[in-house]
Amino acid sequence: MRIRFFALSLAILTLAACQSPAGTTKPAASAAVEQPSPSAGTIGSTSPSFADWRNGLRVDALAAGVSAATFDRAFQTVTPDPDILAKDSAQPEYTRPVWAYLDTAVSPANVALGETALAGNAQALARATQPYGVDPKIVVAIWGIESLYGKNSGDYNIIEALATLAYGSRRPDVFRQNLIDALLILQSGDIDAANMRGSWAGAMGQTQFMPAAFRKYAVDGDQDGKRDIWNSLPDVFASTANYLVAFGWKPGEPWGAEVRLPATFPWELAEIDTSKSVDEWSAMGVRLVGGGKLPRVASPASIIAPAGHRGPAFIVFENFRTLLDYNNSISYALAVAHLADRLGGGGDFVAQWPRDEPPLSLTDKQDLQNLLAARGYDPGEVDGVIGPKTRVAIRLFQRQIGEVPDGFATLALLNRLRATTAS
C-alpha cells in the first residue's frame, strides 16, 4: 500500500471510509488525508473524565498558540458523541467491489451533475486551477465524489467530532493533533466554530480536508482574507489544486489509460508499486485497449488490474499516484480519474467487470489468509486486507492449481482452498 502522506503521524481509515461516494450516505472521513483505522472506543472506568481530559488538552492547545477565549468558546457545548465512537468502532463485514463503487461514483446522474457543475463554474475553475496546472475536470471530479458537488459535505461539529475521537478512540494522538489544528484554524479566523462542519472523523468542507491538511494546503482563492472551503468555491477549487500540486501533480500528463495485456503477461508485475517506463511496458506487448500505442509519458508507469484478469486493466502514471495521496484507495483514485474523463466526453471502460463475482466478507478474507498460511504461502498479517503479500500468496496457489496467477481473491478460489485443505 502506497503511503506518502505529509509528515504528520496519520494512519489510514480503511477502504470502508470511501465505500459510499457522496450522495449515498453522509460522508465519513475521506480525502486529503490518511486517516485512522476504525477501532473500538476506549472510554471506560480507567479513562479520565472528559472534563479532566479537556483541561489537559487546553494546556497543550494554549501552548500551541490557541487563545484561552478561542478554546473556551469552541468547547462551550462540546461533549463526547457516542454515535461517533460507534462509527469509529464499526468494521464492515463486507466492502464493495471496485465496480460497485464506480457504479455509484460515476453514475449517469453524477456525470450529469458534474457536467452542469463544470460548465456553471468554468471561469472560477479556470482562475483557481490555471496557476497550478491542474485539469479543472479532476478538481470537479474530486468535488463530486467528496461532497456531491457541495451538496453533502457532512454536518458534524468538527470540534466535537475530533474531541470525541481524541478522547475515546484507540488512536487518540492522531485526532488530538488534528483537534489542535482545528482550534488554530478557529484562531486564525478562517471559519467560526458553529460553521466548522464536516464528517464524523473530522474531514471538513466541500473537498473534505482534515484540519492538518487545511493548515498546510488550503488557499484563499477569492482573496477575501479567509480560506473558506465550506462556502467559497474559489477557495475550494484552489485549495484542491494546491494540494494535488504539493503531492506531485504533473501538468499536462494523463492519469493513465485502459490497456490490453498480452496473454503472456507476468501477473506479478500488476502492482501499483511496480514501475517501468512506457517503452518497457510496450516491449512486453501492453497496448491501449483499442490496440493503439501507449501514451508517450516520461514518468514511471504501473499496471493495475483491480479485478484480476477478468476485468479491465490500466496503465497508470504519476498523476494517478497523486490521487492516491489524496485518498489511498485504488477504487477512489480510479473513480476520480474515470469521472474526470467522462466529464471530458470520454466513454465507459471497454472491458467488462466480473459482476458475477460475489464479494468476499471480512471473515472470508481472513479465512483465505489462514488457509494460504496453512499451505505454506505467507499472506502477511491475517487482517482481512488483500494487500501485496496476500496477492503474492494467492498467485503461488493459482499457479499450483493451473489458474491465471492474477492474485485476485474470489469465492471460487477460497472454496478451492477449503476443499484442498480438507482433503
Stockholm file with secondary structure:
# STOCKHOLM 1.0

chainA/1-423         MRIRFFALSLAILTLAACQSPAGTTKPAASAAVEQPSPSAGTIGSTSPSFADWRNGLRVDALAAGVSAATFDRAFQTVTPDPDILAKDSAQPEYTRPVWAYLDTAVSPANVALGETALAGNAQALARATQPYGVDPKIVVAIWGIESLYGKNSGDYNIIEALATLAYGSRRPDVFRQNLIDALLILQSGDIDAANMRGSWAGAMGQTQFMPAAFRKYAVDGDQDGKRDIWNSLPDVFASTANYLVAFGWKPGEPWGAEVRLPATFPWELAEIDTSKSVDEWSAMGVRLVGGGKLPRVASPASIIAPAGHRGPAFIVFENFRTLLDYNNSISYALAVAHLADRLGGGGDFVAQWPRDEPPLSLTDKQDLQNLLAARGYDPGEVDGVIGPKTRVAIRLFQRQIGEVPDGFATLALLNRLRATTAS
#=GR chainA/1-423 SS CCCCCCSSCCCCCTGGGGSSCBTTBCCCSCSSSCCCCCCCCCCSTTSCCHHHHHHHHHHHHHHTTCCHHHHHHHTTTCCCCHHHHHHHHCCCSBCCCHHHHHHHHTCHHHHHHHHHHHHHTHHHHHHHHGGGTCCHHHHHHHHHHHHTTTTCCCCEEHHHHHHHHHHHSSCHHHHHHHHHHHHHHHHHTSSCGGGCEECTTSCBTTTTBCHHHHHHHCCCTTCSSCCCTTTCHHHHHHHHHHHHHHTTCCTTCCCEEEEECCTTCCGGGCSTTCCBCHHHHHHTTCEETTSCCCCCCCSCBEEECTTGGGSCEEEECHHHHHHHHHSCCHHHHHHHHHHHHHHTTCCCCSSCCCTTSCCCBHHHHHHHHHHHHHTTCCCCSCSSCCCHHHHHHHHHHHHHTTSCCCCCCCHHHHHHHHHHHHC
#=GC SS_cons         CCCCCCSSCCCCCTGGGGSSCBTTBCCCSCSSSCCCCCCCCCCSTTSCCHHHHHHHHHHHHHHTTCCHHHHHHHTTTCCCCHHHHHHHHCCCSBCCCHHHHHHHHTCHHHHHHHHHHHHHTHHHHHHHHGGGTCCHHHHHHHHHHHHTTTTCCCCEEHHHHHHHHHHHSSCHHHHHHHHHHHHHHHHHTSSCGGGCEECTTSCBTTTTBCHHHHHHHCCCTTCSSCCCTTTCHHHHHHHHHHHHHHTTCCTTCCCEEEEECCTTCCGGGCSTTCCBCHHHHHHTTCEETTSCCCCCCCSCBEEECTTGGGSCEEEECHHHHHHHHHSCCHHHHHHHHHHHHHHTTCCCCSSCCCTTSCCCBHHHHHHHHHHHHHTTCCCCSCSSCCCHHHHHHHHHHHHHTTSCCCCCCCHHHHHHHHHHHHC
//
